[in-house]
Amino acid sequence: MIRVNLTQRIWLSFISLIVLVGLSIIIIYPISLKGTLTEETYRIIEQEQARFANPYSEFFTPPQSEVDFIERREAERSVGHLFVINQYGTRRGDSVPNEVLQEMGENAFAQETTRGRYELTYNGATLFYVITKIKTTNEEAYQISYMWDTYRDRMVNRLWERLLYILLLTSALSLLPAIYLNHYLRQPLTVLGNHFEQIAKRNWQEPFIWSGDDDFQKLSYQFERMRQNLMRYDRAQKTFIQHASHELKTPIMVIKSYAQSVKDGILPKENIESTMNVILEEADRMERRVKDMLYFTKLDSLKDEDPVREEITFGAIAFHLEERFRIQREDVTFIITGADIKFRGDKEQIQVLLENFIENALRYANQKIYIKAEKGEHTVRLTVENDGDQIPVSDIHNIFTPFHKGNKGQFGLGLAIVKRIAELHGGYPGVENKEEGVNFFVVLPHDYDFNKKKIKVKKEE
């Protein structure tokens, strides 16, 4: 396939348009012109016939211009007249060949109407003529006015000449809008291309706003939104790396310092076992952080994929998690309600969502943790409530932000993972302070179509 740039496409479009118009005129124009000029020929013959018979009739109008005078003079010279007076064919007027006269006489004597139009071919030329029946007191007479096709040919040639001039002039003038259109389209596209080149170099600080044409202005707005999204993504990526580095830095430093101390024969703790326990605890802590970061980035990559959708029984997950977390704090009682509620979603992700809610609740609960599921008309609400201290109002709006930690927070990704999972299921998370504790929840559509993603839950104000 031949590759052409924008300028070449514009020129090719205009040239193709001119060629198409020219071909259409060459094909259609002669067909329509022939009928039109034939009709015009008969009209001239009839007009000259009436003027010849009565110079002061209604057909006589003085020439309005020099062009009219020349055309009338040519018409008068081109139209011949003769009279067939009686049944024997006595003729008066201009002379015509005998063969032509014989055919004219036959048509005249056979004519029933007052006026008739005829044509014949003689020596390769066409003769147009009009026969008008004239009634007198003594005998019948026929006025025959005729014109050879040479007059029509002159008119055709003249019209073709004028048409050629018009086509050449139109083609020349069409270059002006082609040049303007080329400049009009290339300028904003060139500017836009330069901005894309800067973005390819990760330099997206300069905004792009185009004023003028609505279409290019809309394109510039779309580009600007893309640029701002890239800037936000870049900032989020840098922030994520900074926070991740900071969170991993502490356990690495502890492990490194304890290992160096053991190597030097110095025990930071009472004995080797206590020292090694600290190293293992920091390694486990770092492992959990790495897993959270990997899972958080994994959820980000799932935006454009189709998650697994299956029927989930809330109690199957809730009782399994209660059994796992009960040993961490034996002084806390787990209360599960709505165990028989069923909904559709990704079972693994829903389990991770509840795990993060319960881990968070265990750090703040005094005596009880409530794990509930409530089903509405189109939604299901999953809740984990603890009876600990309330969350400060200043923290509520940012609590699901990545790396935001409360006073007992660990890594700051648990609730951010909850938010990402809820959004992947078409829902949203929330938190609210109660009279005795804090209530964390997510609202999900209980029959969410992951492929079509038509059902999405509107967040409550």
N, C-alpha and C positions, 0 to 999 in steps of 0.2 A: 504493500500500500504506500502511495506517495505521501510523504509528509510535507505539509505546507504550513507556513506561519500565518499569523492573523492578517498581516498586510496582504499577503498573497491571496488569502481567502476573500478579503474584501474586494480586491481587484477582480478576481475570478467571478465573484458574485455579480458585480456590475457588468462585466463583459458578457457573462452568460445571459443576464437580463436583456442587454441590448441585442444580442444575437437572437434570443427568443422572440423579442418584439419584432425584429427585422424579418425573421422567418415567417412569423405569423402574418405580417403585412404582405410579404411576397406571395404567400399561399392564399390568404383570404381576400386580399384587396382586389386582385384581378377578377375573381369570381363575382364579387359584389359590384365591382366597377363596370363590368360588361353590361349587366342588367340595368344599372343606373344610367349609363351613357346611352344605351339603346333607347330607354324611355326618354332621355333628354333629347336625343336625335329626333324622335317622333314629335316631341313637343315643339322643337324649333321648326320642323317642317310645317306643322299645323299653324304655328304662329305666322310664319312667312307666307303660307298659303292665304291666310285671312288678310294679311297686310297687302298682298299682291292684288287680291280681289277688291279690297276697299281700303285704300291707304289711310283713311280717316276713321277706321273702325276702333273698337275698344282695345284692339291689340296694338295700336300705335301709341307708343309712349316715347317721348324724346329721350335720348341718351343722358344718363345722369353723370357720366364721367368719360374720360378719354378711353378707359378700358372698355366701358360699355359700348362706346362708338366703334372701337376696333372689332370687338366680338360680333356686333350687329352687322358690320360691313362684311366680315368673313362669312357670317351666316347667310347674308343676302347673296353673296357670290357663290356659296356652296349649294344653295337650294335652286333647282331648276323647276320650271312650270310648263305644262302643256295642257291643251284642251282636246278632248275627244267629243265632237259635237253631235254626231248622229250615229245611227246603227251601222252605217257603212265605215265608220272609223275615221272620219275626216278629222285631221288633227291640225292644231295651230299651236305655236309656241316653240320652245327649244327642241332641238332634234335629239333623238335617242336611236340606238340601233333597232333594226326591224324586229329582231327576236325579243328584245325587251318590250318594245311597243306592243307586240302581239300578246304577250303575257299580261301586260297592263290592261289592254282592251278586254281580254277575256274576263279578268277579275272585275273590271268596271261594269261590264254588261251583266255579270252574275251577281253583283252586289245588291243586296236588298235594303241595307241601311243607308242613311244619308252619308255617313263617313266610315271609311275602313282603313286599317293599317296593314301594310304588306311589306314583304322583303323578298328579294331574289338574288341569285348568284350569277354573275356574268364575268367570264374570264378571270375567275379566282377572286373577284371583288364582290362585295355585298352592296346591294342597292336598297335603300329604305324609301318607301314612297307611301303617300296618303292619297286616297281617292275620295273626292267629295262630289256627290250628285247634285247637279244644278237643274232645276226645273224652269223651263221657259214656256211661253205660250204656244210656240210652234213645235218645238222638239226638245229632247233630253240632251243634256250636255254633262260632261264629267271633267272636273278640274283635277289634274294629277300633278302633285308636287313631290319631288324626289331629291334625295341626297345620297351621294356615295359615302362609303365608310371611311374615306380619306379624312373627312372632317372629324369623325370620331377618333381616328388614330392620332390626329394632331392633338386632340383634347387629351387623350391618354398619355401621349408623350409629354405634353405640358404638365399634366398632373404628376407623372412619374418624376419629372425633373424637379418640380417643387417638393415632392415627397422626399427625394434624395437629399435636397438641401436641408429639409427639416430634420431628417435622420442624422445627417452629419452635424448639424448644430446641436441637436439633442445629445448626441454622443459626446461632443466636446463639453457641453454644459454639465453632463453627468459626471465628468471628472471632478468638478468642484465639490459636490456632496461626497464623492468617494474619498477625496483627500481630507475633507473635514471629518468624515466618519472614521477614517483611519486614525487621525489625530485624536478624535474624541474618545475612541475605544482604547487606544494604546496608552494614553497618558495615565489614567487611573490603574490600568493593569500593570504598567511598568512600576508605578509607585508601590502597588500591592506586592508585585514580585520582589522588589527591593526589601520590603518588610519581611516577606517570607524568608528571604536570604538571611536576614538578621536573626530571625527565629531559629533557622537551621544552625546558626552559630551560637544559639542559646543567649542571644542578646534581645530580650523582649521588653526592654524598658520604655522604648519610644512608642507612644500611642498612634493609632491610625484612624483618623476621622475624615471622611470625604464629604464635602458639602456640594450640593448641586443635584445631579440626576438621582431620582429616588431609588432606582435599582442599584446603582453603585453605592449610594448612601447605605442602603440595606446591607449590601455586601461588606461595607466597611464596619458596620455595627456588628455583624457576625464575626468578622475578623477580630474586632476589639474584644468581644466576649471570649473568643478562643485565646487571645493573648492574656487576658486577665485570669482565665482558668489555668493556663500554663504557669502564670506567676504564682497563683495560689498553690498549685500542685508542687511547684518548685520550693516554695516556702514550707509547705507541709512536709515535703521530703527532707529538706534540710533540718527542720525542727525534729522530725522523727529520728534522724541520724544523731542529732545532738543529744536528745533525751536518751536514746538507746545507749549511746557511748557513755553518758553520765551514769546511767543505771548499772551498766556492766563494769564500769571502772572501779566502783567500791568493792564488790566481791573479788575482783581480780587482784586488787591491791592487798586485800586481807589474805587471800590464798598465797600470793607471792611472798608477803612478809612473814607469814607463819612457816612456809616451806623453807625460806632462807634461814630463819631462826633455828629450825630443827637441824638444817645442814650445818650450822655453826655450833651445834651442841647446846643451844639455849632453848628452854621450853617456856613459851609465853604463859602456859597454864601449869597447873600443879604437876601434871604428868603427861606422858606421851599420848595416852588415850584421849584425854580432854583436848589436847592440842589438835589431834587428828580429827576429833569430832567437829571442831570449829571449821577446819578446812572442808570437811564433807558437807557441813551445813551451808557454807558459802557456795560450794560447787552445786549443791541442789538448788539453792536460791538462783544462781546464775542460769542453771538449766531451765528452771521454770520461766525465767524472763525471756530466754531465747525462744522457748516454745510459744510463749504468748506473742512475741514479735512475729514469728513465722506464721502463726495462725491468723494474726491480724492482717498481714500482707496477703495471706491466702484468701481471706474473705474479700479483700479488695479486688483480687483477680477474678472472683466468681461473679462479678456484676454482669458480665456478658455471657455467662454460661447458664445452662439449665440445671438447677439443683435437683437432687433426688426428692421425689414427692411420694410420700407414703402416709398411710393412716397411723396416727399416733394416739395411744391411750395415755392420758396424763399420769395416771397412777403408776404405770409401769416404770416411768422415768423417776417420778417423785419418790417412791418407796426405795428404789435402787440407790438414789442419791442420799436418802436419809440413812440408809445402812452404811454407806461409805463415810459420811461426815459425822455420824454419831460418836465415833471413838475419839474425834478431835476435841470435843467438849462434852463430857458426859453430864455436865450440870445443866445443859440446855435441852429442852423438850421440843421435839418436832411435831407439829400438828398439821396433818394433810387433809384437805377437803377438795371435793370435786374430782376424785380419783377416776371415776368412770367416764369423764368427759373425753370425747374423741374429736380430733381435728387432723388436718393434713399439713404436712411440712417435711422438712429434712430432720430426721430423728437425731442424727449426730449433732447438728447445729443447735437444735432445741435443748439437747442435754448439756452442751457447753454453755448455753445461755443461762440455764438454771444453776449450773455449777458455779458460775461467776456470781450470780445473785446470792447463793447460799454461802460461798466463801466470804463474801462481803458482809453478810448478815452475822456470820459466826464471830467476826472481829468486834461487833458492836452489841450483840444481844446480851441481855442480862439473864433471862431464864427461858424464854420461848422464841421459837421461830415458826411462823405460819406459812405454809406452802399451799397456795390455792389456785384453782382454775374455775373460771366462771364463763359460761357460754351465753352470748347474746344472739340476736337475730342473724347477724352476719359475721360476728367476731367472737373471738375467745380471748379472755384476759387472764394472763398468768401472773401471779403475785407472789412475792417473797417478802414477808413482813417480820421485823424484829422489834423487840420491846426495849431497845437501847436508847441512847441519847438522840435528840433530833439533829438534823443537818442544818448548819447555819444557812440563812436565806441567801447570802452572797455566794454560796457554793452550789446551790441547786441548779442554776442555769448552765453551769460548766461541768457538771458532775459526769457527763457522758463524753467529755472531750478527752482525746488521747493524752496520756501522761498527766492527767489531773488527779491529784491524790488528796484524800482527806487527812484528818489528823492521825488516823491509824492505817492509812493506805500503804500499799507495798510497792506496786510498780506503775499503777495508773493506766493499765490497758484492759483490765477486766470488764469494766462498764462500757468502754469504747467498743469492745468486742460484742457486747450485748446489743448496743445500738446498731452495729453493722449487720448482725444476724437478723434483727427485727426488720431493718430496711430491706434486706434480701427477701424476706417473706411478705413484703408489702405492708408492714405495720410500723409501729413506733414505740419507743420506750418512754418511761416516765418515773418520777419519784415524787412523793408527797409526805410531809410530816403529819403524823397522827398525834392524838393526845398522849399516847403512851408508845412512842416508837416511830419507826420510819417504814414506809411502804414503797417498795420497788416493784414495778410492773411493766409488762409489755402487752400491747393490744395487737392481735394478729387476725387476719381473715381466716375463718376455720375451713375454707375450701378454696385456697388461693391457687390460681392457675399460673404456674411458673413460666410456661411457654408463652401464653398470651399476655399475662400480667395485666389483666383488665381490672381485677378487683383490688383496690388499694384502700386502706383505712385512712380516713381523714383524721388528723390529729386534733384532739379536743383542746380547746383553749383553756 
